[in-house]
Structures are given as structure tokens and as C-alpha cells.
Amino acid sequence: MHDNHTGYRISVVDEDPLRARKEARELLAAVAAADSTARLDLPEPGGPAGAGDKGGPSAETVGLLLSAGSFVAALVQVWLARIPQRTIVVKRPDGTTLHITGKEAREDDTLIERFLAEDGDDGAAAG
């Protein structure tokens, strides 16, 4: 993970690294027009799955680094809602994370947007 990036990180969690990369690229394509700084954040080659995510999932995580914004958050929410079995992890610059599935995205169509809009003053992790 590139810790020097000050924006948001969205990780696609999957036991299959190839599928995780494919879906991360699909998500990147969905947000690239709204956030020109968005880029893939792939795991270090040869590193253990989920490395750097203490207490995180043991599955492969492929991420996107982006500057966010409400339109980008809406695009992520729409993308995630199409895949009910998918789990993503959204991490704010303050380190607070939100784990959300496609099913949850369908049930609450503003969850990611609200999470990204919070200022993080309370320091509590969501999800």
C-alpha cells in the first residue's frame, strides 16, 4: 500500500486475486471520469494476502486511491450495488474504515457518501 497518498482508499476484497484486480479495474473505469487522480493500488509482489491491513481480511485486497467527493462516492455505491456478494473496504485519510457489501449498498444507497463526508473527529471505526 502506498501510505504517502493522502486521499481515500477503496479495497476490493476477494479470495481470487485475479477477480479482485479485474473488479478494481472496473471500479477505476467507473470513477476515472469523475476523479482524474484515481489509480490502482496493487499489493506488493510476493507479499502475503492482505499485508499491511492489520486485523483486516485474509483475502487479496486490490485498492483504488482517489480524492473522493460526493459524485465519486455515488459512482462507487452504484458499482457496488450491482454485485451483492462483493465486499469493499473504504478507508478515509484519518484511518477510519468502513466494510460494506453489495447487499448493504443496495439497502442504504448513501452509506458510502455519508461515510466519506464525515470529518472523522470521533475516531470510531464504522462497519
MMTF fields as JSON, N, C-alpha, C and O atoms, coordinates in Angstrom:
{
  "mmtfVersion": "1.0.0",
  "mmtfProducer": "UNKNOWN",
  "numBonds": 507,
  "numAtoms": 508,
  "numGroups": 127,
  "numChains": 1,
  "numModels": 1,
  "chainsPerModel": [1],
  "groupsPerChain": [127],
  "chainIdList": ["A"],
  "bondAtomList": [4, 2, 8, 6, 12, 10, 16, 14, 20, 18, 24, 22, 28, 26, 32, 30, 36, 34, 40, 38, 44, 42, 48, 46, 52, 50, 56, 54, 60, 58, 64, 62, 68, 66, 72, 70, 76, 74, 80, 78, 84, 82, 88, 86, 92, 90, 96, 94, 100, 98, 104, 102, 108, 106, 112, 110, 116, 114, 120, 118, 124, 122, 128, 126, 132, 130, 136, 134, 140, 138, 144, 142, 148, 146, 152, 150, 156, 154, 160, 158, 164, 162, 168, 166, 172, 170, 176, 174, 180, 178, 184, 182, 188, 186, 192, 190, 196, 194, 200, 198, 204, 202, 208, 206, 212, 210, 216, 214, 220, 218, 224, 222, 228, 226, 232, 230, 236, 234, 240, 238, 244, 242, 248, 246, 252, 250, 256, 254, 260, 258, 264, 262, 268, 266, 272, 270, 276, 274, 280, 278, 284, 282, 288, 286, 292, 290, 296, 294, 300, 298, 304, 302, 308, 306, 312, 310, 316, 314, 320, 318, 324, 322, 328, 326, 332, 330, 336, 334, 340, 338, 344, 342, 348, 346, 352, 350, 356, 354, 360, 358, 364, 362, 368, 366, 372, 370, 376, 374, 380, 378, 384, 382, 388, 386, 392, 390, 396, 394, 400, 398, 404, 402, 408, 406, 412, 410, 416, 414, 420, 418, 424, 422, 428, 426, 432, 430, 436, 434, 440, 438, 444, 442, 448, 446, 452, 450, 456, 454, 460, 458, 464, 462, 468, 466, 472, 470, 476, 474, 480, 478, 484, 482, 488, 486, 492, 490, 496, 494, 500, 498, 504, 502],
  "bondOrderList": [1, 1, 1, 1, 1, 1, 1, 1, 1, 1, 1, 1, 1, 1, 1, 1, 1, 1, 1, 1, 1, 1, 1, 1, 1, 1, 1, 1, 1, 1, 1, 1, 1, 1, 1, 1, 1, 1, 1, 1, 1, 1, 1, 1, 1, 1, 1, 1, 1, 1, 1, 1, 1, 1, 1, 1, 1, 1, 1, 1, 1, 1, 1, 1, 1, 1, 1, 1, 1, 1, 1, 1, 1, 1, 1, 1, 1, 1, 1, 1, 1, 1, 1, 1, 1, 1, 1, 1, 1, 1, 1, 1, 1, 1, 1, 1, 1, 1, 1, 1, 1, 1, 1, 1, 1, 1, 1, 1, 1, 1, 1, 1, 1, 1, 1, 1, 1, 1, 1, 1, 1, 1, 1, 1, 1, 1],
  "groupList": [{"groupName": "MET", "atomNameList": ["N", "CA", "C", "O"], "elementList": ["N", "C", "C", "O"], "formalChargeList": [0, 0, 0, 0], "bondAtomList": [1, 0, 2, 1, 3, 2], "bondOrderList": [1, 1, 2], "singleLetterCode": "M", "chemCompType": "L-PEPTIDE LINKING"}, {"groupName": "HIS", "atomNameList": ["N", "CA", "C", "O"], "elementList": ["N", "C", "C", "O"], "formalChargeList": [0, 0, 0, 0], "bondAtomList": [1, 0, 2, 1, 3, 2], "bondOrderList": [1, 1, 2], "singleLetterCode": "H", "chemCompType": "L-PEPTIDE LINKING"}, {"groupName": "ASP", "atomNameList": ["N", "CA", "C", "O"], "elementList": ["N", "C", "C", "O"], "formalChargeList": [0, 0, 0, 0], "bondAtomList": [1, 0, 2, 1, 3, 2], "bondOrderList": [1, 1, 2], "singleLetterCode": "D", "chemCompType": "L-PEPTIDE LINKING"}, {"groupName": "ASN", "atomNameList": ["N", "CA", "C", "O"], "elementList": ["N", "C", "C", "O"], "formalChargeList": [0, 0, 0, 0], "bondAtomList": [1, 0, 2, 1, 3, 2], "bondOrderList": [1, 1, 2], "singleLetterCode": "N", "chemCompType": "L-PEPTIDE LINKING"}, {"groupName": "THR", "atomNameList": ["N", "CA", "C", "O"], "elementList": ["N", "C", "C", "O"], "formalChargeList": [0, 0, 0, 0], "bondAtomList": [1, 0, 2, 1, 3, 2], "bondOrderList": [1, 1, 2], "singleLetterCode": "T", "chemCompType": "L-PEPTIDE LINKING"}, {"groupName": "GLY", "atomNameList": ["N", "CA", "C", "O"], "elementList": ["N", "C", "C", "O"], "formalChargeList": [0, 0, 0, 0], "bondAtomList": [1, 0, 2, 1, 3, 2], "bondOrderList": [1, 1, 2], "singleLetterCode": "G", "chemCompType": "PEPTIDE LINKING"}, {"groupName": "TYR", "atomNameList": ["N", "CA", "C", "O"], "elementList": ["N", "C", "C", "O"], "formalChargeList": [0, 0, 0, 0], "bondAtomList": [1, 0, 2, 1, 3, 2], "bondOrderList": [1, 1, 2], "singleLetterCode": "Y", "chemCompType": "L-PEPTIDE LINKING"}, {"groupName": "ARG", "atomNameList": ["N", "CA", "C", "O"], "elementList": ["N", "C", "C", "O"], "formalChargeList": [0, 0, 0, 0], "bondAtomList": [1, 0, 2, 1, 3, 2], "bondOrderList": [1, 1, 2], "singleLetterCode": "R", "chemCompType": "L-PEPTIDE LINKING"}, {"groupName": "ILE", "atomNameList": ["N", "CA", "C", "O"], "elementList": ["N", "C", "C", "O"], "formalChargeList": [0, 0, 0, 0], "bondAtomList": [1, 0, 2, 1, 3, 2], "bondOrderList": [1, 1, 2], "singleLetterCode": "I", "chemCompType": "L-PEPTIDE LINKING"}, {"groupName": "SER", "atomNameList": ["N", "CA", "C", "O"], "elementList": ["N", "C", "C", "O"], "formalChargeList": [0, 0, 0, 0], "bondAtomList": [1, 0, 2, 1, 3, 2], "bondOrderList": [1, 1, 2], "singleLetterCode": "S", "chemCompType": "L-PEPTIDE LINKING"}, {"groupName": "VAL", "atomNameList": ["N", "CA", "C", "O"], "elementList": ["N", "C", "C", "O"], "formalChargeList": [0, 0, 0, 0], "bondAtomList": [1, 0, 2, 1, 3, 2], "bondOrderList": [1, 1, 2], "singleLetterCode": "V", "chemCompType": "L-PEPTIDE LINKING"}, {"groupName": "GLU", "atomNameList": ["N", "CA", "C", "O"], "elementList": ["N", "C", "C", "O"], "formalChargeList": [0, 0, 0, 0], "bondAtomList": [1, 0, 2, 1, 3, 2], "bondOrderList": [1, 1, 2], "singleLetterCode": "E", "chemCompType": "L-PEPTIDE LINKING"}, {"groupName": "PRO", "atomNameList": ["N", "CA", "C", "O"], "elementList": ["N", "C", "C", "O"], "formalChargeList": [0, 0, 0, 0], "bondAtomList": [1, 0, 2, 1, 3, 2], "bondOrderList": [1, 1, 2], "singleLetterCode": "P", "chemCompType": "L-PEPTIDE LINKING"}, {"groupName": "LEU", "atomNameList": ["N", "CA", "C", "O"], "elementList": ["N", "C", "C", "O"], "formalChargeList": [0, 0, 0, 0], "bondAtomList": [1, 0, 2, 1, 3, 2], "bondOrderList": [1, 1, 2], "singleLetterCode": "L", "chemCompType": "L-PEPTIDE LINKING"}, {"groupName": "ALA", "atomNameList": ["N", "CA", "C", "O"], "elementList": ["N", "C", "C", "O"], "formalChargeList": [0, 0, 0, 0], "bondAtomList": [1, 0, 2, 1, 3, 2], "bondOrderList": [1, 1, 2], "singleLetterCode": "A", "chemCompType": "L-PEPTIDE LINKING"}, {"groupName": "LYS", "atomNameList": ["N", "CA", "C", "O"], "elementList": ["N", "C", "C", "O"], "formalChargeList": [0, 0, 0, 0], "bondAtomList": [1, 0, 2, 1, 3, 2], "bondOrderList": [1, 1, 2], "singleLetterCode": "K", "chemCompType": "L-PEPTIDE LINKING"}, {"groupName": "PHE", "atomNameList": ["N", "CA", "C", "O"], "elementList": ["N", "C", "C", "O"], "formalChargeList": [0, 0, 0, 0], "bondAtomList": [1, 0, 2, 1, 3, 2], "bondOrderList": [1, 1, 2], "singleLetterCode": "F", "chemCompType": "L-PEPTIDE LINKING"}, {"groupName": "GLN", "atomNameList": ["N", "CA", "C", "O"], "elementList": ["N", "C", "C", "O"], "formalChargeList": [0, 0, 0, 0], "bondAtomList": [1, 0, 2, 1, 3, 2], "bondOrderList": [1, 1, 2], "singleLetterCode": "Q", "chemCompType": "L-PEPTIDE LINKING"}, {"groupName": "TRP", "atomNameList": ["N", "CA", "C", "O"], "elementList": ["N", "C", "C", "O"], "formalChargeList": [0, 0, 0, 0], "bondAtomList": [1, 0, 2, 1, 3, 2], "bondOrderList": [1, 1, 2], "singleLetterCode": "W", "chemCompType": "L-PEPTIDE LINKING"}],
  "groupTypeList": [0, 1, 2, 3, 1, 4, 5, 6, 7, 8, 9, 10, 10, 2, 11, 2, 12, 13, 7, 14, 7, 15, 11, 14, 7, 11, 13, 13, 14, 14, 10, 14, 14, 14, 2, 9, 4, 14, 7, 13, 2, 13, 12, 11, 12, 5, 5, 12, 14, 5, 14, 5, 2, 15, 5, 5, 12, 9, 14, 11, 4, 10, 5, 13, 13, 13, 9, 14, 5, 9, 16, 10, 14, 14, 13, 10, 17, 10, 18, 13, 14, 7, 8, 12, 17, 7, 4, 8, 10, 10, 15, 7, 12, 2, 5, 4, 4, 13, 1, 8, 4, 5, 15, 11, 14, 7, 11, 2, 2, 4, 13, 8, 11, 7, 16, 13, 14, 11, 2, 5, 2, 2, 5, 14, 14, 14, 5],
  "groupIdList": [1, 2, 3, 4, 5, 6, 7, 8, 9, 10, 11, 12, 13, 14, 15, 16, 17, 18, 19, 20, 21, 22, 23, 24, 25, 26, 27, 28, 29, 30, 31, 32, 33, 34, 35, 36, 37, 38, 39, 40, 41, 42, 43, 44, 45, 46, 47, 48, 49, 50, 51, 52, 53, 54, 55, 56, 57, 58, 59, 60, 61, 62, 63, 64, 65, 66, 67, 68, 69, 70, 71, 72, 73, 74, 75, 76, 77, 78, 79, 80, 81, 82, 83, 84, 85, 86, 87, 88, 89, 90, 91, 92, 93, 94, 95, 96, 97, 98, 99, 100, 101, 102, 103, 104, 105, 106, 107, 108, 109, 110, 111, 112, 113, 114, 115, 116, 117, 118, 119, 120, 121, 122, 123, 124, 125, 126, 127],
  "secStructList": [7, 7, 6, 6, 7, 7, 1, 3, 3, 3, 3, 3, 3, 3, 1, 1, 2, 2, 2, 2, 2, 2, 2, 2, 2, 2, 2, 2, 2, 2, 2, 2, 6, 6, 7, 6, 6, 7, 3, 3, 3, 7, 7, 7, 6, 6, 7, 7, 6, 6, 6, 6, 7, 6, 6, 1, 7, 1, 1, 3, 3, 3, 3, 3, 3, 3, 7, 7, 7, 2, 2, 2, 2, 2, 2, 2, 2, 2, 2, 2, 2, 6, 7, 6, 6, 7, 3, 3, 3, 3, 3, 7, 6, 6, 1, 7, 3, 3, 3, 3, 3, 2, 2, 2, 2, 2, 2, 7, 6, 6, 2, 2, 2, 2, 2, 2, 2, 1, 7, 7, 6, 6, 7, 7, 7, 7, 7],
  "xCoordList": [0.847, 0.0, 0.887, 1.936, 0.5, 1.236, 0.731, -0.278, 1.434, 0.989, 1.146, 0.587, 1.894, 2.096, 0.912, 0.908, -0.073, -1.253, -2.202, -2.527, -2.64, -3.444, -4.939, -5.721, -5.349, -6.773, -7.414, -6.985, -8.429, -9.207, -8.717, -8.212, -8.869, -8.515, -9.74, -10.369, -10.073, -11.166, -10.562, -9.963, -10.718, -10.154, -11.251, -12.31, -10.992, -11.873, -11.33, -10.178, -12.14, -11.706, -12.228, -13.423, -11.311, -11.712, -10.672, -9.478, -11.104, -10.193, -9.418, -8.339, -9.957, -9.338, -8.649, -9.335, -7.303, -6.605, -6.885, -6.935, -7.067, -7.356, -8.718, -8.871, -9.703, -11.029, -10.988, -11.634, -10.233, -10.11, -9.514, -9.991, -8.48, -7.857, -8.805, -8.89, -9.522, -10.482, -11.554, -11.883, -12.096, -13.154, -12.62, -13.327, -11.386, -10.794, -10.618, -10.831, -10.231, -10.094, -11.462, -11.571, -12.504, -13.856, -14.287, -14.867, -14.001, -14.345, -13.551, -14.098, -12.272, -11.451, -12.037, -12.099, -12.464, -13.075, -14.339, -14.629, -15.094, -16.335, -16.082, -16.888, -14.965, -14.722, -13.712, -13.593, -12.984, -11.896, -12.358, -11.636, -13.524, -14.002, -14.303, -14.143, -14.736, -15.082, -13.871, -13.854, -12.872, -11.686, -10.451, -10.082, -9.822, -8.675, -7.453, -6.498, -7.445, -6.317, -6.451, -5.507, -7.603, -7.833, -6.833, -6.551, -6.299, -5.355, -5.435, -5.899, -4.973, -4.939, -3.85, -2.808, -4.086, -3.11, -3.019, -3.793, -2.07, -1.944, -1.036, -0.13, -1.265, -0.404, 1.028, 1.268, 1.968, 3.374, 3.531, 2.938, 4.32, 4.543, 5.195, 6.151, 4.675, 5.238, 4.857, 5.227, 4.125, 3.697, 2.512, 1.787, 2.3, 1.144, -0.161, -0.211, -1.199, -2.508, -2.96, -2.87, -3.455, -3.947, -2.846, -3.126, -1.601, -0.481, -0.696, -1.18, -0.335, -0.489, -1.832, -2.023, -2.758, -4.092, -4.228, -4.908, -3.591, -3.628, -5.063, -5.858, -5.375, -6.73, -7.708, -8.906, -7.212, -8.075, -8.339, -7.915, -9.027, -9.364, -8.109, -7.115, -8.164, -7.016, -7.042, -6.11, -8.089, -8.209, -7.371, -6.925, -7.169, -6.459, -7.216, -8.437, -6.511, -7.154, -6.456, -5.238, -7.223, -6.727, -7.453, -8.68, -6.709, -7.346, -7.302, -6.603, -8.07, -8.035, -7.69, -8.19, -6.851, -6.571, -7.243, -7.061, -8.021, -8.761, -8.97, -8.78, -9.364, -9.574, -11.005, -11.307, -11.88, -13.283, -14.105, -13.802, -15.138, -16.143, -17.47, -17.519, -18.541, -19.862, -20.201, -20.847, -19.78, -20.094, -19.34, -19.903, -18.072, -17.284, -17.895, -18.009, -18.29, -18.919, -20.188, -20.45, -20.971, -22.204, -21.87, -22.568, -20.819, -20.419, -19.967, -20.289, -19.223, -18.783, -19.989, -20.054, -20.937, -22.145, -22.926, -23.371, -23.09, -23.815, -23.073, -23.687, -21.74, -20.954, -21.09, -21.31, -20.962, -21.027, -22.412, -22.519, -23.451, -24.816, -25.12, -26.025, -24.373, -24.586, -24.091, -24.49, -23.219, -22.583, -22.859, -22.042, -23.993, -24.394, -23.411, -23.37, -22.626, -21.712, -20.35, -19.532, -20.088, -18.791, -18.662, -19.639, -17.463, -17.158, -16.06, -15.078, -16.225, -15.154, -14.862, -15.693, -13.681, -13.275, -12.92, -12.053, -13.59, -13.319, -12.531, -12.955, -11.389, -10.544, -10.351, -9.885, -10.723, -10.544, -9.105, -8.378, -8.683, -7.321, -7.017, -5.856, -8.034, -7.801, -7.65, -7.454, -7.74, -7.553, -8.829, -8.8, -9.947, -11.219, -11.67, -11.572, -12.17, -12.582, -14.051, -14.655, -14.599, -15.966, -15.918, -15.428, -16.426, -16.567, -18.009, -18.923, -18.232, -19.595, -19.704, -18.796, -20.831, -21.1, -22.035, -22.645, -22.136, -23.067, -24.502, -25.295, -24.836, -26.192, -26.472, -27.543, -25.509, -25.689, -25.78, -26.521, -25.029, -25.068, -26.446, -26.924, -27.08, -28.437, -29.438, -30.353, -29.25, -30.185, -30.045, -31.034, -28.852, -28.602, -27.793, -26.565, -28.476, -27.825, -26.982, -26.446, -26.849, -25.998, -24.932, -24.247, -24.785, -23.865, -22.431, -21.812, -21.895, -20.521, -20.382, -19.411, -21.343, -21.279, -21.255, -20.474, -22.111, -22.13, -20.808, -20.291, -20.265, -19.008, -17.88, -17.081, -17.813, -16.754, -16.947, -15.981, -18.188, -18.47, -18.17, -17.995, -18.109, -17.827, -16.426, -15.539, -16.216, -14.9, -13.96, -12.763, -14.469, -13.622, -13.203, -12.296, -13.82, -13.432, -13.653, -12.936, -14.643, -14.931, -13.97, -13.866, -13.254, -12.235, -12.77, -11.981, -14.079, -14.669, -14.688, -14.951, -14.413, -14.487, -15.915, -16.64, -16.309, -17.668, -17.632, -16.564, -18.835, -18.956, -19.027, -19.132],
  "yCoordList": [-1.175, 0.0, 1.23, 1.229, 2.259, 3.499, 4.448, 5.126, 4.502, 5.303, 6.793, 7.584, 7.209, 8.625, 9.288, 10.507, 8.529, 9.087, 9.603, 8.879, 10.843, 11.45, 11.341, 11.83, 10.72, 10.618, 9.398, 8.923, 8.898, 7.757, 6.499, 6.549, 5.368, 4.078, 3.191, 3.035, 2.616, 1.658, 0.333, 0.226, -0.685, -2.003, -2.968, -3.025, -3.723, -4.803, -6.067, -6.433, -6.735, -7.917, -9.161, -9.282, -10.091, -11.317, -12.393, -12.098, -13.644, -14.775, -15.022, -15.614, -14.579, -14.776, -13.473, -12.509, -13.419, -12.178, -11.662, -10.452, -12.567, -12.12, -11.441, -10.429, -12.004, -11.394, -10.046, -9.089, -9.972, -8.711, -7.622, -6.487, -7.966, -6.987, -6.571, -5.392, -7.545, -7.236, -6.272, -5.293, -6.555, -5.704, -4.338, -3.338, -4.279, -2.983, -2.141, -0.929, -2.788, -2.054, -1.566, -0.463, -2.389, -1.957, -0.75, 0.201, -0.797, 0.322, 1.559, 2.662, 1.394, 2.52, 3.143, 4.367, 2.316, 2.836, 3.63, 4.629, 3.182, 3.868, 5.231, 6.145, 5.388, 6.654, 7.56, 8.731, 7.051, 7.816, 9.138, 10.133, 9.166, 10.409, 11.472, 12.667, 11.034, 11.977, 12.333, 13.399, 11.478, 11.726, 11.338, 10.165, 12.317, 12.042, 11.588, 11.099, 11.73, 11.278, 9.822, 9.255, 9.21, 7.827, 6.906, 7.045, 5.955, 4.993, 3.688, 3.649, 2.61, 1.31, 1.292, 1.927, 0.576, 0.376, -1.121, -1.696, -1.751, -3.209, -3.645, -2.905, -4.852, -5.369, -5.551, -5.726, -5.507, -5.74, -7.153, -8.088, -7.327, -8.677, -9.562, -9.153, -10.773, -11.725, -11.49, -12.275, -10.424, -10.15, -11.011, -11.464, -11.246, -12.054, -11.329, -10.099, -12.082, -11.504, -10.672, -11.096, -9.466, -8.59, -7.934, -7.36, -7.996, -7.422, -5.934, -5.238, -5.457, -4.044, -3.688, -2.561, -4.603, -4.362, -5.161, -6.187, -4.704, -5.433, -5.654, -4.718, -6.89, -7.235, -7.246, -7.449, -7.029, -6.981, -8.366, -9.36, -8.439, -9.731, -10.446, -9.807, -11.778, -12.541, -12.714, -13.272, -12.246, -12.357, -11.287, -10.329, -11.463, -10.488, -9.167, -9.15, -8.075, -6.765, -5.965, -5.792, -5.488, -4.629, -3.321, -3.288, -2.253, -0.993, 0.048, -0.084, 1.086, 2.298, 3.425, 3.467, 4.325, 5.529, 6.669, 6.816, 7.479, 8.545, 9.706, 9.583, 10.835, 12.017, 12.107, 12.951, 11.272, 11.162, 12.366, 13.024, 12.648, 13.626, 12.921, 11.705, 13.671, 13.04, 12.323, 11.276, 12.858, 12.199, 10.878, 9.877, 10.871, 9.634, 8.621, 7.44, 9.083, 8.185, 7.57, 6.384, 8.367, 7.851, 6.798, 5.789, 7.019, 6.042, 4.731, 3.65, 4.83, 3.63, 2.875, 1.65, 3.591, 2.981, 2.238, 1.111, 2.853, 2.227, 0.982, -0.06, 1.089, -0.057, -1.211, -2.352, -0.923, -1.962, -2.597, -3.804, -1.824, -2.338, -3.37, -4.188, -3.336, -4.307, -5.697, -6.678, -5.796, -7.068, -7.379, -7.039, -8.017, -8.207, -9.01, -8.812, -9.899, -10.72, -10.054, -10.577, -8.933, -8.254, -7.487, -6.923, -7.467, -6.657, -5.674, -6.046, -4.424, -3.449, -2.843, -2.881, -2.294, -1.581, -0.171, 0.019, 0.823, 2.218, 2.777, 2.659, 3.383, 3.935, 5.431, 5.86, 6.218, 7.67, 8.037, 7.225, 9.262, 9.691, 9.644, 9.497, 9.764, 9.706, 8.274, 8.062, 7.279, 5.879, 5.132, 3.909, 5.825, 5.179, 4.373, 4.84, 3.151, 2.29, 1.904, 1.887, 1.597, 1.11, -0.139, -0.093, -1.273, -2.509, -2.553, -2.435, -2.723, -2.745, -3.768, -3.918, -4.468, -5.442, -4.823, -3.781, -5.48, -5.027, -5.04, -4.168, -6.033, -6.104, -4.88, -4.281, -4.505, -3.323, -2.059, -1.138, -2.009, -0.841, -0.675, 0.446, -1.785, -1.721, -1.237, -0.474, -1.693, -1.339, 0.114, 0.735, 0.656, 2.031, 2.731, 2.653, 3.41, 3.964, 5.21, 5.784, 5.64, 6.796, 6.495, 7.409, 5.239, 4.883, 5.332, 5.96, 5.026, 5.395, 6.911, 7.463, 7.586, 9.044, 9.683, 10.601, 9.197, 9.738, 9.458, 10.318, 8.262, 7.909, 8.819, 9.295, 9.06, 9.907, 11.375, 12.137, 11.776, 13.16, 13.462, 14.625, 12.42, 12.628, 13.159, 12.861, 13.958, 14.551, 13.658, 13.938, 12.592, 11.64, 12.09, 11.488, 13.128, 13.643, 12.653, 12.684, 11.769, 10.843, 9.669, 9.005, 9.398, 8.357, 6.937, 5.993, 6.751, 5.411, 4.787, 5.471, 3.504, 2.792, 2.376, 1.978, 2.471, 2.072, 0.642, 0.062, 0.07, -1.215, -2.294, -3.454],
  "zCoordList": [0.0, 0.0, 0.0, 0.644, -0.691, -0.777, 0.292, 0.097, 1.438, 2.562, 2.335, 3.095, 1.306, 1.079, 0.377, 0.21, -0.029, -0.675, 0.407, 1.348, 0.272, 1.326, 1.096, 1.911, 0.02, -0.269, 0.347, 1.399, -0.299, 0.168, -0.52, -1.641, 0.158, -0.424, -0.379, 0.668, -1.506, -1.589, -2.004, -3.075, -1.157, -1.426, -1.839, -1.214, -2.891, -3.309, -2.666, -2.898, -1.864, -1.124, -1.825, -2.093, -2.12, -2.802, -2.577, -2.535, -2.431, -2.293, -3.59, -3.564, -4.705, -6.014, -6.435, -6.777, -6.419, -6.743, -8.153, -8.37, -9.108, -10.475, -10.567, -11.25, -9.875, -9.868, -9.137, -9.563, -8.043, -7.3, -8.191, -8.195, -8.936, -9.841, -10.951, -11.294, -11.517, -12.586, -12.079, -12.749, -10.896, -10.363, -9.941, -10.065, -9.445, -9.114, -10.373, -10.354, -11.46, -12.731, -13.231, -13.767, -13.053, -13.437, -12.602, -13.126, -11.313, -10.446, -10.835, -10.852, -11.146, -11.589, -12.852, -12.966, -13.797, -15.02, -14.709, -15.367, -13.701, -13.334, -12.706, -12.88, -11.97, -11.269, -11.967, -11.606, -12.956, -13.572, -14.183, -14.108, -14.774, -15.381, -14.326, -14.578, -13.147, -12.078, -11.218, -10.602, -11.163, -10.349, -11.163, -11.218, -11.786, -12.656, -11.871, -12.474, -10.549, -9.734, -9.307, -8.757, -9.548, -9.123, -9.81, -11.001, -9.032, -9.599, -8.829, -7.689, -9.473, -8.822, -7.767, -7.929, -6.704, -5.634, -5.421, -4.656, -6.102, -6.069, -4.935, -4.551, -4.384, -3.314, -3.81, -5.005, -2.88, -3.219, -3.77, -3.232, -4.835, -5.364, -4.308, -3.649, -4.152, -3.217, -1.77, -0.896, -1.504, -0.139, 0.218, -0.667, 1.501, 1.889, 1.582, 1.585, 1.321, 1.031, 2.209, 3.361, 1.904, 2.952, 3.758, 4.811, 3.305, 4.057, 4.261, 3.369, 5.43, 5.721, 6.301, 6.758, 6.295, 6.835, 8.123, 8.145, 9.191, 10.46, 10.895, 10.979, 11.164, 11.57, 10.416, 10.618, 9.205, 8.036, 7.488, 8.077, 6.384, 5.789, 5.297, 4.951, 5.269, 4.807, 3.296, 2.717, 2.665, 1.211, 0.525, 1.156, -0.759, -1.569, -1.549, -1.7, -1.367, -1.465, -2.547, -2.519, -3.485, -4.547, -4.373, -4.289, -4.319, -3.99, -5.073, -6.077, -4.838, -5.635, -4.683, -3.56, -5.117, -4.362, -5.104, -6.313, -4.391, -5.041, -4.086, -2.876, -4.655, -3.821, -3.325, -2.481, -3.818, -3.408, -3.822, -4.817, -3.062, -3.442, -3.567, -3.753, -3.466, -3.436, -4.733, -4.697, -5.89, -7.151, -7.26, -7.702, -6.858, -6.876, -5.917, -6.245, -4.727, -3.754, -4.329, -4.131, -5.037, -5.655, -6.713, -6.817, -7.495, -8.507, -7.869, -8.363, -6.774, -6.059, -5.527, -5.634, -4.96, -4.392, -5.486, -5.269, -6.638, -7.755, -8.226, -8.457, -8.37, -8.814, -7.827, -8.233, -6.544, -5.531, -5.451, -5.238, -5.615, -5.513, -6.61, -6.452, -7.713, -8.79, -8.427, -9.055, -7.412, -7.079, -5.608, -4.752, -5.293, -3.9, -3.05, -1.835, -3.634, -2.85, -2.639, -1.882, -3.276, -3.181, -1.867, -1.373, -1.306, -0.129, -0.502, -1.145, -0.099, -0.254, 1.117, 2.024, 1.238, 2.435, 1.999, 1.147, 2.582, 2.278, 3.458, 4.607, 3.169, 4.228, 3.998, 2.942, 5.016, 4.947, 5.287, 5.86, 4.936, 5.271, 6.768, 7.149, 7.624, 9.069, 9.578, 10.775, 8.671, 9.044, 9.371, 9.509, 9.501, 9.796, 8.583, 7.448, 8.83, 7.728, 7.81, 8.882, 6.654, 6.52, 5.661, 4.532, 6.18, 5.415, 4.951, 5.767, 3.649, 3.128, 2.009, 1.191, 1.987, 0.928, -0.1, 0.14, -1.242, -2.267, -1.771, -2.126, -0.945, -0.385, 0.485, 0.385, 1.342, 2.187, 1.353, 1.697, 0.254, -0.628, -1.245, -1.417, -1.575, -2.128, -1.084, -1.391, 0.157, 1.226, 1.671, 2.059, 1.621, 2.058, 0.974, 0.964, 0.067, -1.113, -0.853, -1.801, 0.385, 0.682, 1.732, 2.191, 2.116, 3.187, 2.911, 3.77, 1.742, 1.413, 1.361, 1.878, 0.744, 0.652, 2.039, 2.287, 2.944, 4.31, 5.021, 5.734, 4.828, 5.47, 4.994, 5.801, 3.69, 3.155, 3.53, 3.572, 3.803, 4.16, 5.63, 5.995, 6.483, 7.895, 8.07, 7.271, 9.131, 9.356, 10.148, 10.21, 10.756, 11.467, 12.841, 13.417, 13.406, 14.717, 15.845, 16.845, 15.694, 16.786, 16.84, 17.871, 15.729, 15.703, 15.736, 15.79, 15.706, 15.769, 14.379, 13.391, 14.306, 13.043, 12.78, 13.692, 11.536, 11.141, 10.65, 10.46, 10.444, 9.791, 10.735, 10.339]
}
